Amino acid sequence: MNQDVKSENRPQLSNVLVAASLRADQWRHLNASARAWASASPSNVSKQREHCQERLDDVLRLEHCWAYPGERLLTALRNALGEGDAATFARLAQKVSAAILSGDYRRDEHAWELDDDVDRTVLDALPPDILGVQDKPYFEVLVVTPADPGQWLRSKDEMRRMRRPEDPFHYTAVHVASFEDAALAMMVNHDLQAVVLVDGFGFNSKHDIPDLKDFVSRHVELDEEDSRAGSLSLRLARAIKGSRPELDLYLLTDRSPEELAGSDEAAPLRRVFHHVEEPMEIHLSIIDGVKDRYETPYFDNLKKYAMRPIGTFHALPIARGKSIFGSNWIRDMGHFYGTNILFAESSATTGGLDSLLEPTGNIKKAQEAVARAFGAKRAYLGTNGTSTSNKIVVQAVCKPGDIVIVDRNCHKSHHYGFVLSGAQPYYVEAFPLTQYSMYGAVPLRTIKQALLDCAAGGKLDRVKVIDMTNCTFDGHMYNPRRVMQECLAIKPDLIFLWDEAWFGFARFNPMHRRRTAMGAAAALTARYRSKAYRAEYDAWKEKHGDIDPSNPAMLDEHWLPDPDKVRIRVYQTNSTHKSMSAFRQGSMMLVWDEDFHHVEGPFEEAFFAHTSTSPNLQLIASLDLARRQMELEGYGLTLRMTDLALKIRRAVNTHPLISKYFRVATPEDMIPAEFRESGLRDYGPPDSSWSAAIDALDEDEFALDPTRLTLICGAAGFDGTQFKGLLAERFDIQINKTSRNSVLVQTNINNTHSDAALLIKALADLSREIESRLSQEGTVGAQVFADRVKSLMTDVPDLPNFSRFHDAFREHPDGASNEGHMRPAFFMAYEEDNCEFVKLNSDEVDKRLRDGPEMVSANFVIPYPPGFPIMVPGQVITADTIAFMRKLDVKEIHGYHAAQGIKLLKPSALGNRRASSM
């Protein structure tokens, strides 16, 4: 980009995230200017008309990317302005602005008409079928064509005339004439569901948009030949699939379609047509393509099942609701939940409901749809949260004795998975953010060091899995493609488990997708199979020689995996309920494993072990629906939530009063400079251009998810737990995670501008109250406040690292690697005679830290916040951990009861364990 936004009201192509919302803002501004012109005094008419011209120019810059308002309304708007007809201009501007804001153009044919003299208040009282209001889902189809633009309106009308009453959806066409215009429309128009490519269009846009070429090059992957003359259809198809994989693509060509259809180049296309010989077939194909994504096999069948008159003699009295609706005491349950949820309850797998444990029908189809939508080879549905999904994957891919290199701060489910599987965790540390009492993510250098330590100890063959959290609770996104590539160079058959519990939505957002596990798996698979990579690897190998995993130079150099040996083996878990429209505990396990045939049996056994034989049918149905929504509108929803998060960031950090006491942490705050090679400080002006932000997402080792806002509240005198309670009790604002001096605000597809306003208003009110209180309390009050802020923001406890496993649980205590047998330590604590307790603040703790014997944890100790284990079974407890615990002021610490003290394994039990293992 040559420059950033000159005006906040001017849509900048590089800021594609907010193009749609800016569009609505542009029309609102135009509407306001039009009203001002229509009501202007004679002396002010000329000036107001000039304002309208400027606003209209802003609007028209990108308006060709959408079907509505269409050429008729835009032409009428231009004519009214040119003729000086302020009243007509104001009426049309108001009509279009209102329709875009409300979405009425999707439902009401009147929104498309030039003249609408009917009294709308009367129409509002009439039934929808009389009004012609559409109750069918609406979408738009992008038509990329070399046809004369003068024919586009007629073509659009012809497509509208092909609508049939039996069509489940209706759509309108958007016509463009070039590769560049198609790429732009594809990125900014969230209503698009299909693209029709008509052979013969050119590359360059005829629109005067200076930054378009740069935009296209940054958001669409191109080869050097893509800008050359000739047919661009297949190249554009590939580029669209790379950016918006959910869209259906159709090609109309006068080349031999039967030969073209079987080529690898045509793989992204849904169908190939011989030019325009079958317009109705094209229409039906478009409808059918969207129908495939709209179909929810399990939910559709569950609706049918609920409406059947069924006598239930199985073990689920609540089914059909008869025990509730006829009850004298719990009838209110039926009133609250309604009939459908009870009619849809069953414990049977007959009647087409299928079995989650052995799916052969609609659950199987639903899982295949999930795999397609999320870019996986396989998908499994989970109904007990991602805690269970993580345990399933760990147990499936690990066996006793396998080494797992794992982030010590990962979710507790991973740790319990190691206990169940008998795998030995090799804990690696994330970089600390001590000032916020939280950890970031694990540096790639640390992960590689662990691999090299295992290689030096002759144990690289036992390293089975790299297990990381992406993105972290606080928004740290790994660069999975880089991590996997450099680790596979050391050990080419590594399995990667990426816990993306908070990150499931990322597949559908162009910013986030580049940081996902499945996105990385697809990219690396394609790369390592290409001729270009083989040539690159051969040249690299000739220069560097064979890879030696024991070579310490591998720690800092970017080595390349051998394409003949490398295997892409990636598992991703996501908490669908955390970022999509699924019920609580809805989860998914996504698989891209080239050797899954070796794992399929153990995976199914692990799935059987952890999955209920009576899963909640509503959960399964909601997962089916969440997939449908994200595949059809996830692109727009995720861009909107990202836009909202960015607006909250700006509103808080630039507000003259709020920013005195509250602040949203920036990428500069949350990621040390050594992991931000781009130097990105914050998202958007004035700290960076949007092109720089995209570069950072592509290149930096870590990036910060803009939708996760760490709101620092310590400067206002609130600790995180206190502030979370205050927001809930006074302002009805729900917050999930807290730290010592912050809370986590995460935007999601459910949030609106009104939600953002509620938060900003709450922060403003609290800031004003602090100002008022400090002005009344004088010097003493100011000092008390300053001391409180200092205790929260400056006097923060150091974060303890994982120390080591006790020698009794290590095979080679003198080795550099720190993996340990956690499973026996965990189960030793089941015997009371093996355990003892010491009070946290007792002199005995200090004496044992100083003189011994070593204190060894008997269980997991997990304070909330920060929510990660500061002790695991078999870990030697150090002074750092004790100091951290003594400074904790949280109310919830799993695995620790103050009245008893810290649960330890007795030295005698450790001695017996060590003696028996020799």
Residue pairs with C-beta under 8 A, 6 or more apart in sequence:
1 12
1 14
1 211
1 214
1 689
1 690
1 691
2 210
2 211
2 214
3 689
4 12
4 14
4 685
4 686
4 689
4 690
5 12
5 15
5 685
9 22
9 25
9 26
9 29
9 58
10 58
10 61
11 18
11 19
11 22
11 23
11 26
11 58
11 61
11 62
12 211
12 690
13 19
13 62
13 184
13 209
13 211
13 212
13 214
13 215
14 211
14 214
14 215
14 218
14 689
14 690
14 691
14 694
15 22
15 684
15 690
16 187
16 188
16 215
16 219
16 510
16 639
16 690
17 511
17 639
17 642
17 643
17 646
17 690
18 639
18 643
18 646
19 62
19 187
19 188
20 188
20 189
20 190
20 636
20 639
20 640
21 640
21 643
23 59
23 62
23 63
23 66
23 100
23 188
24 97
24 100
24 101
26 55
26 58
26 59
27 59
27 93
27 96
27 97
27 100
27 101
28 97
28 101
29 55
29 58
30 52
30 55
30 56
30 58
30 59
30 93
30 97
31 90
31 93
31 94
31 97
31 98
33 48
33 51
33 52
33 55
33 93
34 52
34 86
34 89
34 90
34 93
34 94
35 90
35 94
36 48
36 51
37 45
37 48
37 49
37 51
37 52
37 86
37 89
37 90
38 86
38 87
38 89
38 90
40 47
40 48
40 86
45 86
48 86
49 81
49 84
49 86
52 81
52 89
53 81
56 77
56 78
56 81
60 74
61 207
61 209
62 184
62 188
62 209
63 69
63 74
64 174
64 176
64 181
64 185
64 207
65 174
65 176
65 181
65 184
65 185
65 188
65 189
66 140
66 174
66 185
66 189
66 191
67 140
67 156
67 172
67 173
67 174
67 191
68 96
68 99
68 100
68 105
68 111
68 112
68 172
69 77
69 96
69 99
69 100
69 105
69 112
70 112
70 156
70 172
71 152
71 153
72 112
72 114
72 153
73 92
73 95
73 96
73 112
73 114
76 88
76 92
76 114
77 89
77 92
77 93
77 96
79 85
80 86
80 88
80 89
80 92
81 89
95 111
95 116
98 104
99 105
99 108
99 111
104 111
105 111
105 112
105 138
106 134
106 138
106 191
107 133
107 134
107 135
107 138
108 131
108 132
108 133
108 134
109 132
109 133
109 134
110 116
110 118
110 123
110 131
110 132
123 131
128 135
134 170
136 167
136 168
136 169
136 170
137 168
137 169
137 170
137 294
137 632
138 169
138 170
138 171
138 172
138 191
139 169
139 171
139 191
139 192
139 193
139 194
139 290
139 632
140 171
140 172
140 173
140 174
140 189
140 191
140 192
140 193
141 159
141 171
141 172
141 173
141 174
141 192
141 193
141 194
141 195
141 196
141 286
142 173
142 174
142 176
142 182
142 185
142 186
142 189
142 192
142 194
142 195
142 196
143 155
143 173
143 174
143 175
143 176
143 195
143 196
143 198
144 176
144 177
144 178
144 179
144 181
144 182
144 195
144 196
144 197
144 198
144 201
144 233
144 236
145 152
145 155
145 175
145 176
145 177
145 196
145 198
145 200
145 201
146 177
146 198
146 199
146 200
146 201
146 202
147 155
147 175
147 177
147 198
149 175
149 177
152 175
155 173
155 175
156 172
156 173
156 175
158 279
159 171
159 172
159 173
159 283
160 172
162 279
162 280
162 283
163 170
167 287
168 287
168 291
168 294
169 287
169 290
169 291
169 294
171 193
171 194
171 286
173 196
174 185
174 189
174 192
176 182
176 185
177 201
177 202
177 206
178 201
178 202
178 203
178 204
178 205
178 206
179 201
179 202
179 203
179 204
179 216
179 226
179 227
179 232
179 235
179 236
180 203
180 204
180 205
180 212
180 213
180 216
181 205
181 207
182 195
182 201
182 236
182 240
183 215
183 216
183 219
183 220
183 236
183 239
183 240
183 243
184 205
184 209
184 212
184 215
184 216
185 192
186 192
186 195
186 240
186 243
186 244
186 247
187 215
187 219
187 220
187 243
187 244
187 510
190 633
190 635
190 636
190 639
191 636
192 244
192 247
193 247
193 248
193 289
193 290
193 293
193 632
194 247
194 248
194 249
194 250
194 286
194 289
194 290
195 237
195 240
195 247
195 248
195 249
195 250
196 250
196 251
196 252
196 282
196 286
197 233
197 236
197 237
197 249
197 250
197 251
197 252
198 233
198 252
198 253
198 275
198 276
199 231
199 233
199 251
199 252
199 253
199 254
199 255
199 275
200 231
201 232
201 233
202 229
202 232
203 226
203 227
203 228
203 229
203 232
205 212
214 691
216 222
218 691
218 694
219 243
219 510
219 694
220 239
220 240
220 242
220 243
221 238
221 239
221 242
221 243
222 235
222 239
223 235
225 235
226 232
226 235
226 239
231 255
233 251
233 253
234 251
234 265
234 266
234 268
234 269
237 249
237 251
237 266
237 268
237 269
238 265
238 268
240 247
240 249
240 268
241 247
241 249
241 268
243 510
244 510
244 635
245 375
246 293
246 373
246 508
246 631
246 632
246 634
246 635
248 270
248 286
248 289
248 290
249 268
249 269
249 270
250 269
250 270
250 271
250 272
250 273
250 282
250 285
250 286
251 257
251 260
251 266
251 269
251 271
251 272
251 273
252 273
252 274
252 275
252 276
252 282
253 260
253 272
253 273
253 274
253 275
254 274
254 275
257 272
257 273
257 274
260 266
260 272
261 269
261 272
266 272
270 285
270 289
271 285
273 281
273 282
276 282
290 632
293 369
293 373
293 628
293 631
293 632
294 628
294 632
295 369
295 628
296 366
296 369
296 621
296 624
296 625
296 627
296 628
297 361
297 362
297 363
297 365
297 366
297 369
297 624
298 354
298 362
298 363
298 365
298 366
298 620
298 621
298 624
299 621
299 624
299 625
299 628
300 362
301 352
301 353
301 354
301 362
302 344
302 353
302 617
302 621
303 344
304 352
305 344
305 346
305 351
305 352
305 353
306 340
306 343
306 344
307 343
308 351
310 320
310 346
310 351
312 319
312 320
312 346
314 346
314 347
314 348
315 347
316 345
316 346
316 347
316 614
317 323
318 324
318 342
318 345
319 342
319 345
319 346
319 347
320 342
320 343
320 345
321 334
321 339
321 342
321 343
324 330
324 331
324 333
324 334
324 342
325 331
325 334
334 342
341 618
344 617
344 618
344 621
345 617
345 618
346 353
346 617
347 614
349 355
352 361
352 362
353 362
353 617
354 360
354 361
354 362
354 363
354 364
355 363
356 363
356 381
356 383
356 611
356 615
356 620
357 607
357 608
357 611
357 613
359 367
363 381
363 620
366 381
366 620
366 623
366 624
366 627
367 378
367 379
367 380
367 381
368 379
369 624
369 627
369 631
370 376
370 379
370 381
370 588
370 590
370 623
370 627
371 377
371 378
371 379
371 590
371 591
373 507
373 627
373 630
373 631
374 504
374 507
374 518
374 588
374 590
374 627
375 507
375 518
375 519
375 522
376 518
376 572
376 590
376 591
376 592
377 591
377 592
377 593
377 596
378 590
378 591
378 593
378 596
379 588
379 589
379 590
379 591
380 389
380 392
380 588
380 589
380 591
380 607
381 586
381 587
381 588
381 589
381 620
381 623
382 388
382 389
382 392
382 573
382 585
382 586
382 587
382 588
382 589
382 611
383 585
383 586
383 587
383 611
383 612
383 615
383 616
383 619
383 620
384 585
384 587
384 610
384 611
384 612
385 575
385 577
385 584
385 585
385 587
386 411
386 413
386 499
386 501
386 573
386 574
386 575
386 587
387 411
387 412
387 413
388 413
388 587
388 610
388 611
389 573
389 587
389 588
389 589
390 411
390 413
390 414
390 417
390 497
390 499
390 573
391 413
391 416
391 417
391 420
391 606
391 610
392 589
392 603
392 606
392 607
392 609
392 610
392 611
393 417
393 497
393 571
393 573
393 589
393 603
393 606
394 404
394 414
394 417
394 418
394 420
394 421
394 423
394 465
394 467
394 497
395 417
395 420
395 421
395 602
395 606
395 609
395 610
396 599
396 602
396 603
396 605
396 606
396 607
397 464
397 465
397 495
397 497
397 571
397 599
397 602
397 603
398 404
398 417
398 418
398 421
398 422
398 423
398 464
398 465
399 421
399 422
399 423
400 421
400 422
400 423
400 823
401 422
401 423
401 424
401 462
402 421
402 423
402 424
402 462
402 463
402 464
402 465
403 423
403 424
403 425
403 426
403 454
403 459
403 462
403 463
403 464
403 817
403 819
404 418
404 423
404 424
404 425
404 426
404 463
404 464
404 465
404 466
404 467
405 426
405 428
405 447
405 450
405 451
405 463
405 465
405 466
405 467
406 414
406 418
406 425
406 426
406 427
406 428
406 465
406 466
406 467
406 468
407 427
407 428
407 430
407 441
407 442
407 467
407 468
407 469
408 427
408 428
408 429
408 430
408 801
408 802
408 868
408 869
409 430
409 439
409 469
409 472
409 866
409 868
410 467
410 468
410 469
410 499
410 868
411 469
411 499
411 501
412 860
412 862
412 868
412 869
412 894
414 467
414 497
414 499
415 425
415 822
415 860
415 869
415 872
417 423
418 424
418 425
418 822
418 823
419 822
419 823
419 826
419 873
420 823
422 823
423 464
423 465
424 819
424 820
424 821
424 822
425 819
425 820
425 822
425 872
426 450
426 454
426 463
426 817
426 818
426 819
427 802
427 818
427 872
428 442
428 446
428 447
428 450
429 439
429 442
429 446
429 801
429 802
430 439
430 440
430 441
430 442
430 443
430 472
430 476
431 439
431 440
431 441
431 442
431 443
431 672
431 675
432 439
432 440
432 799
433 439
433 440
433 474
433 670
434 796
434 798
434 799
435 741
435 793
435 796
436 474
436 665
436 710
436 712
436 739
436 740
436 741
436 742
437 739
437 740
437 741
437 796
437 797
437 799
437 865
437 866
438 474
438 739
438 742
438 799
438 865
438 866
439 472
439 799
439 866
439 868
440 472
440 474
440 476
440 670
440 671
440 672
440 702
441 468
441 469
441 470
441 472
441 476
441 478
441 702
442 468
443 675
443 701
444 479
444 482
444 483
444 486
444 701
445 555
445 556
447 466
447 468
447 483
447 487
448 486
448 487
448 490
448 554
448 555
449 555
450 817
451 460
451 463
451 487
451 490
451 491
451 549
452 490
452 549
452 550
452 552
452 554
452 555
453 815
453 816
453 817
454 460
454 462
454 463
454 817
454 819
455 490
455 549
455 550
456 550
456 816
457 812
457 815
457 816
457 817
459 815
459 817
459 819
460 490
460 491
460 549
463 491
463 494
464 494
464 495
465 494
465 495
465 496
465 497
466 483
466 487
466 494
466 495
466 496
466 497
467 496
467 497
467 499
468 478
468 483
468 496
468 497
468 498
468 499
469 498
469 499
469 501
470 477
470 478
470 480
470 498
470 499
470 500
470 503
470 515
470 516
470 517
471 477
471 478
471 500
471 502
471 503
471 506
471 515
471 705
471 708
472 502
473 502
473 737
473 744
473 867
474 670
474 708
474 710
474 737
474 744
475 670
475 704
475 705
475 706
475 707
475 708
475 709
475 710
476 670
476 671
476 702
476 703
476 704
476 705
477 503
477 512
477 515
477 702
477 703
477 704
477 705
478 498
478 515
478 702
479 515
479 700
479 701
479 702
479 703
480 496
480 498
480 515
480 516
480 517
480 519
480 520
481 514
481 519
481 520
481 523
481 524
482 701
483 496
484 494
484 496
484 520
484 521
484 524
484 568
484 570
485 524
485 560
485 561
486 558
486 559
487 494
487 496
488 494
488 524
488 561
488 566
489 547
489 554
489 559
489 560
489 561
490 547
490 549
490 554
490 559
491 549
492 561
492 562
492 565
492 566
492 567
493 565
493 566
493 567
493 569
493 595
494 569
495 569
495 570
495 571
495 593
496 517
496 569
496 570
496 571
497 571
497 572
497 573
498 516
498 517
498 570
498 571
498 572
498 573
499 573
500 506
500 516
500 517
500 572
500 573
500 574
501 573
501 574
501 575
501 578
501 587
502 575
502 578
502 579
502 708
502 746
503 512
503 516
503 574
503 579
503 705
504 574
504 575
504 576
504 578
504 579
504 580
504 588
505 512
505 579
505 580
505 630
505 634
505 637
505 638
505 641
505 748
505 749
506 512
506 513
506 515
506 516
506 638
507 513
507 516
507 518
507 519
507 630
507 634
508 630
508 631
508 634
508 635
508 637
508 638
509 634
509 635
509 638
509 639
509 642
510 635
511 642
511 694
511 697
511 706
512 638
512 705
513 519
514 697
514 698
515 697
515 703
516 572
517 570
517 571
517 572
517 590
517 592
518 570
518 572
518 590
518 592
520 570
521 568
521 570
521 592
522 592
524 568
525 568
525 592
525 594
527 533
528 561
528 563
528 566
528 568
529 563
533 563
534 563
536 560
537 560
537 561
537 562
537 563
540 560
541 560
541 562
544 559
547 554
547 559
547 562
548 554
567 594
567 595
568 592
568 593
568 594
569 592
569 593
569 594
569 595
570 591
570 592
570 593
571 589
571 590
571 591
571 592
571 593
572 589
572 590
572 591
572 592
573 587
573 588
573 589
573 590
574 587
574 588
574 590
575 586
575 587
576 582
576 586
576 587
576 588
576 623
576 626
577 583
577 584
577 585
577 586
577 587
577 622
579 748
579 749
580 626
580 629
580 630
580 634
580 749
581 622
581 625
581 626
581 629
581 749
581 750
582 619
582 622
582 623
582 625
582 626
583 616
583 618
583 619
583 622
585 616
585 619
586 619
586 622
586 623
586 626
588 623
593 599
596 603
629 637
630 637
634 749
637 749
638 749
640 749
641 707
641 747
641 748
641 749
641 751
642 706
642 707
642 747
644 747
644 751
644 752
644 753
644 755
644 756
645 706
645 707
645 708
645 709
645 747
646 683
646 684
646 706
647 753
647 756
648 664
648 709
648 745
648 747
648 756
648 759
648 760
649 664
649 666
649 682
649 683
649 706
649 709
650 684
651 658
651 756
651 760
652 658
652 659
652 662
652 663
652 664
652 711
652 760
652 763
653 659
653 663
653 664
653 666
655 760
655 763
655 764
657 764
657 767
657 768
657 771
658 760
658 763
658 764
658 767
660 715
660 767
661 713
661 715
661 716
661 763
661 766
661 767
661 770
662 711
662 712
662 713
662 715
662 716
662 763
662 766
662 767
663 711
663 712
663 715
664 709
664 710
664 711
664 712
664 745
665 709
665 710
665 711
665 712
665 742
666 681
666 682
666 683
666 687
666 704
667 676
667 680
667 681
667 682
667 683
667 696
667 703
667 704
668 676
668 680
668 681
668 682
669 710
670 704
670 710
671 700
671 702
671 703
671 704
673 679
675 700
675 701
675 702
676 696
676 700
676 701
676 702
677 699
677 700
677 701
678 692
678 695
678 696
678 699
678 700
680 687
680 688
680 692
680 693
680 696
680 700
681 687
681 688
682 688
683 693
683 706
684 690
684 693
688 696
696 703
697 703
707 746
707 747
707 748
708 744
708 745
708 746
709 744
709 745
709 746
709 747
710 739
710 742
710 743
710 744
710 745
711 742
711 743
711 744
711 745
712 741
712 742
713 719
713 720
713 723
713 741
713 742
713 743
714 740
714 741
714 742
714 789
714 792
714 793
715 789
715 792
715 793
716 723
716 766
716 767
716 770
716 789
717 770
717 785
717 788
717 789
717 792
718 726
718 792
719 738
719 740
719 741
719 792
719 889
720 738
720 739
720 740
720 741
720 742
720 743
720 865
721 738
721 865
721 890
721 891
723 735
723 738
723 743
724 735
724 738
724 743
726 766
727 733
727 734
727 735
727 743
727 762
728 734
728 735
730 762
731 758
731 762
732 758
733 758
733 759
733 762
735 743
735 744
735 745
736 744
736 746
737 743
737 744
737 865
737 867
738 744
738 865
739 865
739 866
740 792
740 796
740 865
740 889
741 792
741 793
741 796
745 759
747 756
770 785
773 781
774 781
774 782
774 785
777 784
777 785
797 883
797 884
797 887
797 888
798 880
798 883
798 884
799 884
800 870
800 878
800 880
800 881
800 883
800 884
801 880
802 818
802 872
802 875
803 875
803 876
803 877
803 878
803 880
803 881
804 810
804 818
804 820
804 875
804 876
805 818
805 819
805 820
805 821
805 822
805 825
805 874
805 875
805 876
806 820
806 825
806 854
806 856
806 874
806 875
806 876
806 905
806 910
807 813
807 914
808 856
808 874
808 910
808 911
808 913
808 914
808 917
809 820
809 821
809 822
809 824
809 825
809 874
809 913
810 818
810 819
810 820
810 821
811 821
820 874
821 874
822 872
822 873
822 874
824 874
824 913
825 856
825 858
825 873
825 874
825 905
826 859
826 873
826 874
828 834
828 858
828 873
828 905
828 909
828 913
829 835
829 858
829 859
829 873
829 903
829 905
831 909
833 906
833 909
834 858
834 905
834 906
834 909
835 858
835 903
835 904
835 905
835 906
835 909
836 903
836 904
836 905
836 906
837 900
837 901
837 902
837 903
837 904
838 844
838 845
838 848
838 855
838 901
838 902
838 904
839 845
839 901
839 902
840 882
840 885
840 886
840 896
840 898
840 901
840 902
841 886
842 901
845 855
845 882
845 902
848 854
848 855
849 855
849 878
849 879
849 882
853 907
854 876
854 877
854 907
855 876
855 877
855 902
855 904
856 874
856 875
856 876
856 877
856 904
856 905
856 910
857 871
857 872
857 873
857 874
857 875
857 877
857 902
857 903
857 904
857 905
858 873
858 903
858 904
858 905
859 871
859 873
859 895
859 903
860 869
860 871
860 872
860 873
860 894
860 895
861 869
861 870
861 871
861 885
861 893
861 894
861 895
861 896
861 902
862 868
862 869
862 870
862 893
862 894
862 895
863 870
863 885
863 888
863 890
863 892
863 893
863 894
863 896
864 890
864 892
864 893
864 894
865 890
870 881
870 884
870 885
871 877
871 881
871 895
871 902
874 905
877 902
877 904
885 896
895 903
896 902
896 903
